[in-house]
Amino acid sequence: MEEHTPRRHSPLADQVLTIIQERIANNTYPAESRLPSESDLSAEFGVSRATVRSAIAMLAARGLLRARHGAGTFVSKQSRIKNSLNDLTDFVDLIRATG
């Protein structure tokens, strides 16, 4: 597993989101697998649980993760069909992209 430690040049939650998203894309966290706990991820990345929770919430809003009460957070099963409807853009990302 590649070592990633968030740096302070962009919001930490965005950096954690990117790392988790990369791990989903390269099958470190395959579809239907359970993510490590917020505590484990916060210790690994050296950030607060609130930062990890924020990143997880953004990924859940994009449909990449889903939470099961009492069971944890799981990687969603993704469609293999590529189309623009599968490419969700967060409103904050859209604002950043347009300056």
PLY file of the C-alpha trace (Angstrom):
ply
format ascii 1.0
element vertex 99
property float x
property float y
property float z
element edge 98
property int vertex1
property int vertex2
end_header
0.00 0.00 0.00
1.40 3.39 -0.96
2.15 5.79 1.82
0.14 8.99 1.64
0.24 11.64 4.28
-1.98 14.68 3.77
-0.21 18.03 3.45
-1.54 21.45 4.36
-1.67 22.98 0.83
-5.34 22.03 0.33
-8.13 21.12 2.76
-7.25 17.93 4.61
-10.69 16.39 4.00
-10.16 16.83 0.24
-6.77 15.14 0.49
-8.17 12.22 2.49
-11.02 11.96 -0.04
-8.49 11.75 -2.89
-6.47 9.04 -1.15
-9.54 6.91 -0.40
-10.85 7.46 -3.93
-7.49 6.30 -5.37
-7.61 3.21 -3.17
-11.11 2.43 -4.45
-9.98 2.95 -8.06
-6.95 0.66 -7.72
-8.92 -2.00 -5.82
-7.09 -1.59 -2.53
-10.66 -1.21 -1.27
-12.65 -3.41 -3.69
-16.40 -3.14 -4.27
-18.50 -4.35 -1.34
-15.48 -4.29 1.02
-15.59 -2.61 4.42
-13.45 0.48 4.92
-11.19 0.66 7.97
-12.79 2.50 10.88
-12.70 6.30 11.12
-10.30 5.92 14.05
-7.95 3.70 12.05
-8.00 6.03 9.04
-7.48 9.13 11.17
-4.48 7.50 12.86
-3.05 6.38 9.50
-3.40 9.84 7.91
-2.57 11.84 11.02
-5.82 13.84 10.88
-8.88 14.12 13.12
-11.84 11.75 12.93
-13.97 14.73 11.90
-11.73 15.21 8.84
-12.08 11.53 7.90
-15.83 11.68 8.53
-16.11 14.69 6.21
-14.20 12.89 3.43
-16.35 9.79 3.84
-19.53 11.88 3.71
-18.39 13.50 0.45
-17.58 10.09 -1.07
-20.96 8.77 0.06
-22.66 11.77 -1.58
-20.85 10.82 -4.81
-22.14 7.27 -4.50
-18.74 5.65 -3.92
-19.41 4.64 -0.31
-22.43 3.63 1.71
-22.81 3.44 5.45
-24.62 0.59 7.18
-25.67 1.56 10.68
-23.81 -0.61 13.17
-21.81 -2.42 10.46
-19.48 0.23 9.05
-18.80 1.98 5.76
-18.62 -0.05 2.56
-17.44 0.57 -0.98
-20.40 0.74 -3.33
-20.64 -1.58 -6.27
-19.78 0.59 -9.27
-21.10 0.27 -12.78
-18.52 -0.80 -15.37
-20.35 1.22 -18.03
-18.67 4.59 -18.47
-20.96 7.51 -19.19
-21.25 11.11 -18.11
-24.16 10.31 -15.78
-21.77 8.28 -13.61
-19.42 11.26 -13.25
-20.86 13.20 -10.34
-19.32 16.54 -9.53
-19.49 18.01 -6.08
-20.76 21.60 -6.10
-17.69 22.79 -4.17
-15.41 21.11 -6.73
-17.34 22.82 -9.53
-16.86 26.24 -7.89
-13.12 25.58 -7.40
-12.73 24.47 -11.03
-14.29 27.68 -12.31
-12.19 29.88 -10.08
0 1
1 2
2 3
3 4
4 5
5 6
6 7
7 8
8 9
9 10
10 11
11 12
12 13
13 14
14 15
15 16
16 17
17 18
18 19
19 20
20 21
21 22
22 23
23 24
24 25
25 26
26 27
27 28
28 29
29 30
30 31
31 32
32 33
33 34
34 35
35 36
36 37
37 38
38 39
39 40
40 41
41 42
42 43
43 44
44 45
45 46
46 47
47 48
48 49
49 50
50 51
51 52
52 53
53 54
54 55
55 56
56 57
57 58
58 59
59 60
60 61
61 62
62 63
63 64
64 65
65 66
66 67
67 68
68 69
69 70
70 71
71 72
72 73
73 74
74 75
75 76
76 77
77 78
78 79
79 80
80 81
81 82
82 83
83 84
84 85
85 86
86 87
87 88
88 89
89 90
90 91
91 92
92 93
93 94
94 95
95 96
96 97
97 98
